[in-house]
Amino acid sequence: MSDCCHHHPKKASPPPKSKGSLYTCPMHPEILREGPGDCPKCGMALEPLIPTGTEDQESKLLGQKFWLSVILGVPVLLLAMAPMLGITLLSPFWSDWLECLLSLPVLFWCGAPIWIKGFRSFADRNLNMFSLITLGTAAAFLDSMVVLIQNGGGNQTMHSQGLYFEAATAIMVLVLLGQWLEARGRARTGSALRELLDLTPATARLVQEGKDDREIPVSELHPGNHVRILPGDKIPADGTIVEGWSSVDESMLTGESLPAEKTAGSSLSAGTLNREGSFIMQLTRVGSETALAQIIHLVAQAQRSQAPIQQLADRVAAVFVPIVLGISALTFAGWMLFAHSWTHALGSSVSVLMIACPCALGLATPMALAVGIGRAARHGILIRSAVALQNLASTTLLALDKTGTLTEGTPRILSLHPLGDITEEHLLTLAAAAEIGSEHPLAQAVIQCAKSRNLILPKATDFTAHPGGGISATVEGVSLLVGSIRFLREQGVPVQPLEQLVVSDGAGLVAVAKNGVSAGAFFVSDTIRPSAKNLLRDFKALGVQIAMLTGDRESVARSIAEELGITLWKAELTPAQKGEQLAQWKKEGYQTAMAGDGINDAPALAMADASIAMGAGSDIAKETAGIILLKPSLEGIAESLLLSRAVLRTIRQNLFFAFAYNIIGIPIAAGLLYPCFGILLSPMLAAAAMSLSSVSVIANSLRLRKMRI
């Protein structure tokens, strides 16, 4: 078994720093700007990389504009429709001019953000959904103004000749509705990050020497500060206890439901909750350096990443808008050429522009990814890469490391075997006392065994660690060696009595020598995680082959594999060989995923199509992996697979909603059914269908928040 090291969360990719907050586009995550604004590619409002608490402002402003457009737009519709129903509300002259006046604030104040985005798309030559909206609305409004001014108002046949104030107004109202609902939906996708941000308290009690404690904002804390924590307080930063004790709820980081006992020297993480005692802690990492801040950064980074399926949607959208503009122009030309009808020509061409608006297509992937990644974060699954999430959904072979993944990585003593006249308790007392200075997992197993028997351990001196072999120390005048049989042999100890001990498969041996003579041995074994058998059963039901890769001895690997029912396993592998094995399986046609926790797993994690690291593992494993499990339970791997499949399923459904409206609606909007069935789609109904397309995508994506997985 290898040494077990505890590392702080990675610092390799800290959150981006700038003079101001960085904003990005939900549809084009490569766009980064300081401060809010609109995306130069698609025109959508940029969002902060990390929630600032002001994400709802766009939604509120759009909501205000939408409701004002409704208040002013409803009278426009009533005035336009009443004559068609034989109802006279006002004289034709006042009715037409009132429609014009009421439509102006709807189009040019409420709809100002839409116009700005549309004009910018033409200026930047990045045609998008706002290009279609502005062209269609402008055509309808300008034609109406020309007809109104030419006729002076009051002409009963004016609407049939091209008065589209109600259509232009309705289009803007429906577009604003779609934008408002879209903004609300995007704001809700950031709820996972806001929940994580809320775990950190706003203030902390700074301990001042010779003075009373002073409450200050958490943003003013610095490493080295001492902070007092009372029962019920949240931990404001990472640090260690210097005075006092407590019971701390760390479930938000570890998933462990039972509070952890903390005493002087114990480490603490920002966002965890102090349950009982009070204590003073010294801060080691604050602000963006804390483990919680790094988690928030990882979630935000993943929500901005693009899955391969998004690239397909982007390519489709890039050619879709020019094609729609072409169809709209052909529609106009066709009606003018064959029907000589300006009214039908303009109405049909505007309808094509409206119903083909690709806003739903652009939202299909990022909305589902953001909601799915946010849900995963709330369940202790950090998805660093959308690519890993998509690849995981199609996994056919999952390779698992043994130590620390299938097993707890914490050995336990199975049995004691003293030699000669030494007793079990004396052997254990001497070995545990000698191991006090070692952090090796095997040493901790010996010490824990001694503590479980309530043994009093004497003080050891002359402690020396021999990397790869064992330790030497002096206890009560006795010279001790503790380690492998090979280590004792190299130190000149006769090891024949130890070699005669029969070690069962799956167990290891820790040998002890006293004054240069073999004194006995401990049989140790790792503990299989309680969730391992359930995990394997779940994956079998999902059609995924399980494989085990380990650098441990073949006998140990065989024992674990047989107990768990794993038929495909490889033992005594170097880190490079683990990566080579993954490459071989990929050549054989498997879609691979790898889960591990150690430095020796990094090559395999990098080689796999999807990689999963255990949260308690090494920094290099977490840096290499696309998905990190904060919970110690392996069931998080099954949850990750199910979630990835749910997200991909939702994306495909979203793409269907986006394309279905366009494919069905464009021919109808163009008037192809009119010659045979007399069916025409008005611009107003086309705008409604376009908005419904976006709403369908948003609502379907938000289902992931509560979907059973």
C-alpha positions, -999 to +999 in steps of 0.1 A: +000+000+000+012+035-008+016+065+014-016+084+020-012+122+017-038+149+025-038+178+002-055+211+001-079+218-027-062+227-059-049+262-067-039+255-102-068+274-118-081+301-095-111+322-105-102+348-131-092+381-116-099+414-133-105+451-124-142+444-126-165+414-125-162+393-156-194+386-176-200+359-202-227+348-227-248+317-217-248+306-254-211+315-262-190+309-231-158+320-249-171+356-247-157+374-216-162+411-209-157+433-179-191+445-168-226+438-181-236+441-218-248+421-247-231+392-265-215+404-298-224+371-314-260+364-304-271+396-287-281+379-255-275+397-222-241+388-206-242+372-172-216+374-143-192+344-141-199+342-104-233+352-090-232+387-075-267+388-060-279+412-088-287+385-114-324+392-111-321+428-122-323+420-159-353+398-152-370+426-132-364+452-159-376+430-187-407+422-166-415+459-162-411+465-199-432+435-207-461+444-184-461+480-197-461+466-233-492+445-223-510+475-208-504+496-240-506+467-265-540+453-255-559+485-265-540+484-299-553+448-305-588+458-294-589+488-317-576+468-346-599+437-341-631+455-332-641+465-367-635+429-379-661+418-354-686+446-364-679+466-332-672+504-333-651+517-304-639+549-320-641+566-353-617+551-379-595+582-379-590+583-341-588+545-340-559+543-365-539+572-350-544+559-315-531+525-326-500+543-339-495+564-308-499+534-284-476+512-304-447+537-304-437+533-267-442+495-270-419+493-300-393+519-292-391+521-254-402+487-242-386+471-272-354+493-272-331+464-260-344+443-289-337+470-315-302+476-301-293+439-303-307+437-338-289+467-352-257+455-336-260+421-352-260+437-387-232+461-378-210+432-365-221+409-393-232+383-367-267+376-379-288+360-351-324+358-338-325+396-332-317+402-368-349+384-378-370+401-351-359+436-360-363+431-397-398+417-393-410+443-368-394+472-387-410+461-420-444+458-404-442+492-386-427+512-415-453+498-440-480+508-416-467+543-412-464+548-450-500+536-455-513+557-425-496+589-438-507+584-474-543+578-465-544+603-436-561+578-413-597+568-411-599+546-442-620+516-434-600+493-457-567+505-444-560+473-424-566+451-454-542+473-474-513+470-449-519+485-415-498+462-391-496+483-359-513+455-340-491+429-355-458+448-348-470+455-313-480+419-306-447+407-320-428+429-296-450+420-266-445+383-273-407+387-279-405+406-246-424+378-229-400+352-243-370+373-232-384+379-197-391+342-192-357+333-206-340+358-182-359+343-153-350+308-163-313+317-167-314+334-133-327+302-117-299+281-132-275+301-110-293+291-078-268+263-071-240+288-070-259+312-049-267+285-025-230+277-022-222+314-018-248+317+010-229+291+030-203+317+039-214+342+066-213+379+059-193+388+091-169+372+115-157+379+151-121+391+149-101+383+181-079+412+191-052+408+217-060+428+248-093+441+233-128+429+229-137+409+198-147+430+168-173+420+142-160+427+107-171+418+071-156+385+059-141+403+030-117+421+054-102+389+068-066+379+061-046+348+066-032+346+101-062+364+117-078+347+147-116+344+147-139+333+174-166+308+164-197+303+186-223+276+185-245+279+154-219+300+135-208+292+100-171+290+094-160+321+075-127+308+060-104+279+060-081+274+090-072+254+121-084+254+157-059+270+181-081+270+212-112+251+222-132+222+207-165+216+189-186+194+167-188+207+132-213+198+104-192+192+073-219+176+052-217+203+025-182+192+017-180+155+026-215+143+025-210+128+059-242+133+080-225+129+114-208+160+127-170+158+130-153+162+163-128+191+162-100+199+187-068+220+187-050+215+155-080+202+136-086+218+101-118+237+092-133+247+059-153+278+050-191+273+049-192+244+073-215+248+104-204+248+140-228+228+161-219+228+198-187+241+213-170+275+209-134+279+197-108+302+183-094+294+148-065+308+129-072+315+093-050+300+066-070+307+034-096+334+028-118+347+000-112+331-034-085+308-019-109+287+003-120+252-006-156+265-009-145+293-033-127+268-055-159+246-056-179+276-067-153+284-094-154+248-106-192+248-109-192+282-127-165+270-151-185+238-159-217+258-165-198+278-191-182+249-208-196+236-241-206+200-247-198+186-282-236+185-290-236+223-284-211+227-312-235+211-336-263+235-325-239+264-331-230+253-366-267+249-374-275+283-361-247+299-381-262+289-414-299+289-403-303+327-401-290+335-436-312+307-450-343+321-432-335+356-446-334+340-481-367+322-476-383+354-464-371+373-495-383+345-518-417+345-500-421+382-505-410+379-542-433+349-548-464+367-534-457+398-554-450+379-586-479+354-585-505+371-564-496+408-568-505+412-532-483+436-512-503+428-480-499+391-483-463+394-495-452+415-465-473+396-440-460+362-451-423+374-452-426+389-417-442+357-405-413+336-418-388+359-400-408+356-367-414+319-366-379+309-377-362+329-349-335+305-336-335+317-299-349+283-288-321+265-308-295+286-290-309+279-256-314+242-261-280+230-249-267+257-224-300+258-205-300+220-199-263+220-190-266+248-166-296+234-148-281+198-147-247+210-135-263+232-108-284+202-096-253+180-095-234+206-073-262+205-047-257+168-045-220+169-040-210+162-077-188+189-092-188+188-130-158+206-143-164+199-180-195+196-201-175+173-224-170+149-195-207+150-187-217+142-223-191+114-226-202+099-193-237+094-206-225+070-233-200+051-211-199+013-217-169+005-194-161+020-161-126+014-147-122+018-109-091+021-088-091-002-058-075+016-029-095+047-019-122+041-045-136+006-041-120+004-007-119+030+021-081+034+018-079+030+056-064-004+066-076-022+097-059-049+118-073-083+112-052-103+136-020-102+158+007-129+157+033-125+185+064-147+183+083-162+213+072-152+248+059-117+239+021-112+244-003-096+219-008-066+242+029-060+246+036-064+209+008-040+201+019-015+227+055-014+215+045-012+178+018+015+183+042+036+205+069+034+177+044+044+150+031+075+168+054+097+146+043+081+113+014+093+091+013+061+070-021+044+068-007+012+081+008+030+111-026+046+118-042+012+117-018-001+144-024+030+165-062+028+162-061-009+172-041+000+203-066+028+212-095+004+207-080-018+234-074+012+257-037+006+258-014+032+274+014+040+249+048+050+262+069+077+246+091+068+217+125+083+210+150+082+181+121+079+156+133+075+119+112+069+089+126+047+061+106+055+029+093+024+012+103+002+041+091+011+076+103+029+107+127+025+135+124+039+171+133+032+207+105+025+232+114+020+269+149+012+260+139-014+234+151-009+198+122-015+174+118-020+137+083-019+122+077-025+084+078-051+057+096-084+059+120-071+032+128-040+053+136-061+084+158-084+063+177-054+049+183-043+085+199-076+093+170-092+112+165-130+108+130-132+092+125-170+088+099-171+116+080-143+099+081-159+065+065-190+079+033-171+088+006-178+062-010-146+050-045-150+035-054-135+002-064-099+004-044-093+036-010-076+041+016-081+068+033-056+091+064-071+108+079-061+141+115-067+153+126-062+189+163-057+196+172-073+162+149-103+167+116-110+150+089-103+176+057-108+156+034-094+129+000-079+122-022-090+094-040-060+079-067-055+053-084-026+036-121-021+040-145-023+011-167+007+008-203-001+020-217+014-012-194-006-036-217-037-040-248-014-046-228+006-071-218-025-091-254-037-091-266-003-104-241-002-132-249-038-143-285-027-146-274+003-167-255-019-190-220-007-180-191-031-177-171-027-144-133-032-144-108-028-115-072-014-120-048-015-091-011-014-084-016-037-054-005-074-053-024-098-074-036-118-044-051-087-028-068-076-061-082-111-066-097-112-031-114-078-036-126-087-071-141-120-060-159-104-030-174-078-053-181-100-082-158-081-106-146-104-135-124-079-154-095-067-133-058-060-136-032-059-107+004-048-101+000-020-127+022+011-128+005+045-133+016+044-170+003+009-174-031+020-161-032+046-188-021+021-214-049-003-203-075+024-208-061+031-243-064-006-251-100-007-240-108+023-261-092+006-292-115-024-285-145-001-289-154+007-253-166+042-243-145+045-212-148+062-178-123+061-150-128+068-113-098+071-090-083+092-062-045+090-063-016+104-082-011+070-097-045+073-113-038+105-132-026+089-165-057+067-166-080+096-157-065+117-185-068+088-210-105+080-203-133+095-222-149+106-189-129+109-157-141+110-121-121+118-090-130+112-054-131+145-035-108+133-007-081+122-032-050+139-045-048+173-062-034+158-094-064+134-097-089+162-092-070+184-116-071+157-143-107+146-138-137+162-154-161+152-125-153+154-088-173+136-061-173+154-028-192+126-010-173+096+000-200+073-013-194+056-046-231+059-054-222+094-066-207+078-097-240+061-105-258+094-098-234+112-122-241+087-149-279+089-145-277+127-144-256+129-175-281+107-194-309+129-182-291+160-193-284+146-228-320+134-231-332+168-222-309+185-247-322+162-275-358+170-264-349+207-265-335+205-300-366+188-311-388+216-297-366+242-314-366+225-348-401+212-348-416+247-346-393+259-374-398+229-397-436+229-394-440+267-392-419+281-420-438+265-449-471+276-433-458+311-426-445+313-462-481+307-474-476+273-491-509+261-478-528+291-489-535+280-526-551+247-515-565+254-480-566+292-477-544+290-446-521+320-438-501+325-406-502+361-394-470+377-380-487+379-346-493+342-345-458+335-358-443+355-330-464+336-305-452+303-319-416+316-317-420+326-281-437+293-272-406+275-287-383+293-263-406+288-233-408+251-241-370+247-240-367+267-208-395+248-190-382+214-202-347+223-190-359+234-156-375+200-151-340+186-144-341+205-110-367+181-097-365+151-121-361+117-104-328+103-114 
